[in-house]
Amino acid sequence: MYRFFEQLSTRIAAPFIGESSRNSKVWRCRCGQSLFFRNSQCLACSAALGYQPEQSRLSSLQPGMQADTWLLDADPEADPEAGVLRRCANLDSPAACNWLLPANDHDALCIACSLNHTIPDLSIAENHERWRKVEMAKRRLVAQLVSLGLQVIPKTVDEETGLAFDFIGVDLEGKPPTTGHSNGLITLDIKEADDAHREQIRVQMHEPYRTLLGHFRHEVGHYYWDRLIANSHWLEPFRGLFGDERASYTDALERHYQQGAPLDWQQHYVSAYATMHPWEDWAETWAHYLHMMDAVDTALGFGMSAREMDFDYQPFPPSSLYDPQHPGGAAFLSFVNAWIELAGMLNELSRSMGQPDFYPFVLPPAVIAKLHFIHLVIQQEGGRADEVLQDL
């Protein structure tokens, strides 16, 4: 993980010239056409495409020796037997999944689709497009979790500690579901995939930001709190930084919606909702960590840099970190400070199009410490973020 931030800081400080850096978010078809994460067929040569999560890459495919098997064009020298793959069974469903799995895997679904416990009622015409949007967001989430080295275990494999998703609508009494997390099961109201509905809820809740991917990153933060913090040596440090999670969640929820966030919340939290309870502070900060990691990786992969812009932002000092003496602290600060500059640039781009800010949040030093804590937790878990970009 430290190597990732060391390399990331080098990329931040360096110009992007020609082929000197690998593009981490764009791949190449065998015909030379640029390929993107969601593509399942090359628009130039019609080649079949597939995403291999273990190697975080999208590749054009060659038919294998057996029916419905495929080989990666991106790795022509690999052992054909070791590299035989199948496309996810959800490819031709409304989910339009472009992921791959080993041909000898007994499951028909890829790791991302195997997390589904309940899919939307497809007898409702609108749910076809809703499910497509939801699955695209979920695949981005799962791809990032895998790239960070975090365990992604379906509940079908381990009911007690696994992860699963329910994408559901109103029940027989007309009551809508509540989006949330409980014991590894993440529930999402499928209407959240409707832009107009989601925007209406965002305004009602006085939220600056509300997206499907944001929902998933937040709720999976609760899941990983159970996996990485509860009953671990991180629990007491967590309480010292985020607060005591043993405080009544029900009382905290009621207080938050009756009284709102404290007036000085922006000095200590990443969002108003994070003030509600230590669990929500963790989940909100976790989501922002994933936002920042993915956005900086994407921007640098496309050669974007704000280093030439005169934003006059004051960089965060080492004292902002959870552990200022940590050997990877300087690299982490480079990452955070690059994010602040990048967000400023992207906010101005959004404004130039008459759109809301790309990142409508301000990060105080207290939140930087929390982000660093989360980073260290993921690092200990066996984070592989350094491997994602080590060839850049």
Secondary structure as UniProt FT lines:
FT   HELIX           2..13
FT   TURN            18..19
FT   STRAND          27..28
FT   TURN            30..31
FT   STRAND          34..35
FT   TURN            37..38
FT   TURN            43..45
FT   STRAND          48..52
FT   HELIX           53..55
FT   STRAND          57..63
FT   TURN            67..68
FT   STRAND          70..72
FT   TURN            73..74
FT   TURN            76..77
FT   TURN            80..83
FT   STRAND          85..87
FT   HELIX           89..92
FT   TURN            94..95
FT   STRAND          99..102
FT   TURN            103..104
FT   TURN            111..112
FT   HELIX           113..115
FT   STRAND          116..118
FT   TURN            122..123
FT   HELIX           126..147
FT   TURN            148..149
FT   TURN            155..157
FT   TURN            159..161
FT   STRAND          163..168
FT   TURN            172..173
FT   STRAND          180..182
FT   TURN            183..184
FT   STRAND          185..189
FT   HELIX           190..193
FT   HELIX           195..204
FT   TURN            205..206
FT   HELIX           212..228
FT   TURN            229..231
FT   TURN            233..234
FT   HELIX           235..242
FT   TURN            245..246
FT   HELIX           249..259
FT   TURN            263..264
FT   HELIX           265..267
FT   HELIX           273..275
FT   HELIX           278..301
FT   TURN            302..303
FT   TURN            307..308
FT   HELIX           318..320
FT   TURN            324..325
FT   TURN            327..328
FT   HELIX           329..352
FT   TURN            353..354
FT   HELIX           365..382
FT   HELIX           385..388
FT   TURN            389..391
//
